[in-house]
Every structure is written in C-alpha cells, then in structure tokens.
C-alpha cells in the first residue's frame, strides 16, 4: 500500500539497536523487564539473539564501500534450521551471528530470504547441529483486543533474554517504517518494544501471535509498540516456499469515502453504508485498464466494502486492501463496481507495482552513479534525497508526484546532478547542482545508463548538458573535461567512475 509523503514522516522507531544507531532515534522508556532467571527457559530455547555487522551505503560518496556499524536484534526458530527476524535487523549486513541464552558461543548464520516490504527475514545457520533437537515455536492467530501478550527478546539494558507484558490495544493498518512506503496490518500493544526486541516473538499461551518490530519514540507516545501479525507472517512463509520471495501485490488505486447524503443519492447508491469511490488509478498497477476514477467499489471477492474503505475479515473490520494483501502474484480478485449508474463485475489479476520502489528506503544494494569531469549524476531515490538533503523545488515536486503524475512513464529513472567536485574544468557551475538532467548532447536522459551513451555523442569539441527547466545549458570543453577526469579521480581518491547496477 502506497503512502503519501506526509505520512511517511511519522516518528516510528525500528526496534533494532543497529537501526537505533543509524537513525539516532530515542527509544521509549522500557517497562521493567522480567528476568530470564525467573522463568523456565526451555520453551524459549528457540528464541535467539542476532548480532550483525553492517556496511551502510553512502550516497554522498557512492564509490566508497560504506560506513561500518553493528547492531543486534532477536530471532526465533520457526522450522528446521529456519529463523525468523525483522528485515531491518539484517539489512545491509556483512556478517550475521546467532547466540542463545544458555550458550555464549556465536553461531554463524546467513540470510536466506528478506522481505523489505513487510520487514521480515529468514535466516539459517551454517552449521545447524546446535538446534537439531530444539522444538520450533508454534504459530497461532490474531489475538483479541484487550488480551494479554508477552514480548520476548534481547533489548537494550542487558545481555540476557527479557520479557515484557502488555495487552492488545489496536488492530489496524499501519505504516511499516522500514520501507517508509508500505502499509500492512499491524497490532498495537502496550508491552515495551525497545531497540533489540526487533524480530522477537510476541506470545500468547505459549504460541506466537506476532513479531515485534517498531514503536513510537518516547517523545511522541508512551508504551506504544507494534507487532507484525500472523497473517503477514504466514504470507511471508508461504511466499518463500518456492525458494523466492515475490513481494506484495497492490491494486495501486486511491479511494475516498462516500458519506455525503446528496452524493450517495446522486450516484444511485443505496443508503446502506456500502461503497467507496475510486479517486485515482495507476496505469502500471494491477487495476490499470480495469478500474476508473469515479467507479464505486461495492465488494471484493463477495466481501462488502463499507463507505469508509473498511471490509470485514475474520470477524474484524480492516482496510479493504487486506483482501489483496493475502494474495500472491498471478492471483485474481473479483471486484463488483458501480460505474455511471450501472453495475459491473471485474476480474483483476494481481501484480507488483514497481515504480513505487523509488519512493521507499532501499537496502542491500550499492548506490548507482556516474562521474564525469567532477559532475556526479545519480538516479533519484529516497535514500539519495535524504543523504544529499535536496531541497530544489522542482526535484521535490518530481519526487512527490512521481506516481500520481506518472512521471515514471517518461523517466523510469530521474537522473539528478547531485554534486560537483571542484576543479578548474567545472568552475562556476555550482548553481547547476541538485538539478534534473534532461538531455546530454541531444540525447534524452530517461535512466542513468543513457548518460554513459550520451557522453560519447555530439559535437567533438563540447559536452552540452541541459538541466530540466534551466534556461542555460551546462557546457564543458570535451578535451579539457577528458584531461581533467583522471586528475579529479586521483584528487578525490575515486577508484571507479561509475556503477550502473547489475
């Protein structure tokens, strides 16, 4: 589910000590943990401490390997040599080890599957002998409101396992702060979810009812933590059964409520609280070519859609996207709509909506870039915008409207001149920094790879770069630029002038 940018700035703190260091987030005040010595440890032998070393990509100097750091979280045994944790616990990891509460020896682990869109990951041990006789934790269902749960993990404040208790406060769609753009079902609890708890099981009657993953910082709210519920967990486990993770599908539509009595009457709807209007449809999404703005969605897979966009699933009122959330690539849904006063039934095949990835945090990949005569050009991503602190109005407009204005059709990758490494060949050009590259030597730039080809073309004497909505082009003498290029790379200790992706 795609979020508007204003929602993505919520003060959610991921409950991993590594992410705490990366974001310098303030953790909420923990409840007093229950010592592991006061509980029977055997049932929790499958709950482990995960320690990881990371290399955080640096988008300001993308030719460098990254900034080293480390952190820890929690994981638990879900099957034979299969451990569940959060994606943010192991994202960008170069080394992962697992420790148990009764054995200080680190056990080398490796990442098997990662789902950044729902903040889950699966690990396995290189040598699984230590857990051959350990019973995996059992998975239950969605707990009831006001029922008690316990969060088990390895949060800050000590090296041994700790337990906090709380009650289920809310079951609702929430922003998953790891990606910054995805929304899924989440369960709010008042058990403390602190840095280090990430990936740990939340238990009820000895069975897993959720995975701890984030909470609000203490300056925003007290005792507000979230766990990933069983439907999201089970979907992840089902998805990776074939050895690949296929990601979430999305209708890629916008909707708004139909609550005004006059509007209900004008649309020809019954006054029964059923029906939500489609406000926008992304043509590259699953619903593109099937739904239209102005359509009224009445039901999905025979489940009535209420006028506030909610639908009843498993006895609970949830966002209507929960129907789509539980399906996979290639699955179909049946949508009943009212279009211009006429009823219609539409079958939609679900697929992934790729353009939205530009707007989310990206992990486990090198920053792409191309450097020419000190001009650093990079594709627009959320990581890039944040790292360079780009405030140019046109670039920010392009980022904010990349989906709604379908800019991705014309520019699959928006290329930005992010920096100019000072040299006499590019003097007096700083005013072009943080601009969108539109053309180079007459070649339209739709992706970073176009830059490499465009630099080889055009007039032999000059390289002409046109920036979007800049009246004056950036011009370099080709001979001086090519002479300066190796000098600049040596001056700034740059080993390679480009990485265009794999």
PyMOL commands that set and color helices and strands:
alter all, ss='L'
color gray80, all
select helices_A, chain A and resi 7-9+17-23+36-38+42-44+87-90+128-131+230-242+261-266+321-325+354-359+382-388+393-400+407-410+424-426+430-432+448-454+478-491
alter helices_A, ss='H'
color red, helices_A
select strands_A, chain A and resi 12-14+34-35+47-56+67-79+82-85+93-100+103-115+120-125+148-153+162-176+182-189+201-204+207-216+225-229+253-257+276-281+296-300+303-304+310-313+316-319+332-339+342-349+369-372+375-379+415-420+435-440+443-444+462-467+474-477+498-499
alter strands_A, ss='S'
color yellow, strands_A
deselect
rebuild
show_as cartoon
